[in-house]
């Protein structure tokens, strides 16, 4: 993640995000929380509410102690927002992979996501199926793939195969996408705790045209310097 001066006069900062494969992406929910803590600890701002410009649009970060709330904006379910090459918008879509049909939800949280509901995330074919779906021909810019296990209406377990990074311990925008899809399907309540291998996130979305809020911790674990030449 790179901290830069904003091009949008409303923003205090701009940040850019690069995945492990070198590809630049639009948004990173967990990265946004880390970014907020970084600019505060580096003395770049003293504000507790920070407006940040990203390739996916403006986001608002609110800091309280080590907890950061990210206003992720309004989930966009239109296929063109991913992009997703289907004829029309729907609550769910059927997609064929190696002769098997899977039901998915699709949403943009500033970056593209699809979500599958599974019975047990520990048994989900995250690596193999995630890799195929991530680069499926229906997603010309690739897509993040979430595997969601619904524990109850207030709790889900989640694993995410991220484009350009494979499976990660946690994905903030993926957690937001899973809750948005779960709410769209009528299976989740307004406030949901998302359990990922890397920790817990709290997602709040009342639906309709409301913005979605993600809250979770951020902690500094290492500092260093490198020579770019």
Buried (B, 14 or more C-beta within 10 A) or exposed (E): EEBEEBEEEEBBBBBBBEBEEEEEBBBBBBBBBBBBBBBBEEEEBEBEEBBBBBBBEBBBBBBEEEEBBBBBBBBBBEBEBBBBEBEEEEEBBEBEEEEEEBEBBBBBBBBBBBBBBBEEBEEBBBEEBBBBBBEBEBBEEBBBBBBBBBEEBEBBBBBBBBBBBBBBEBBBBBBBBBBBBBBBBEBBBBBBBBBBEEEBBBBBBEEEEEBBBBBBEBEEEEEEEEEEE
